[in-house]
Amino acid sequence: MTEQDWQWATAMETIRLFKAIEPRTRRRQTVTNIAYKCGFSSSRYFATCYKKLFGFSRI
């Protein structure tokens, strides 16, 4: 993977994580459900990325 590809992947992941905040505030959903709706194939990976970006694990 080139550096440009890596930057693109990181940007897309960040966009998906910010998108994950929105549905959680509108109605109560599980973290797993939010992860899948935002394009993550693993809720564990989603939680790890979320904590890395926002500094806390609960959304």
Secondary structure, DSSP 8 states (H G I E B T S, - for coil): --HHHHHHHHHHHHHHHHHHHHHHHHS---HHHHHHHTT-S-HHHHHHHHHHHHS-S--
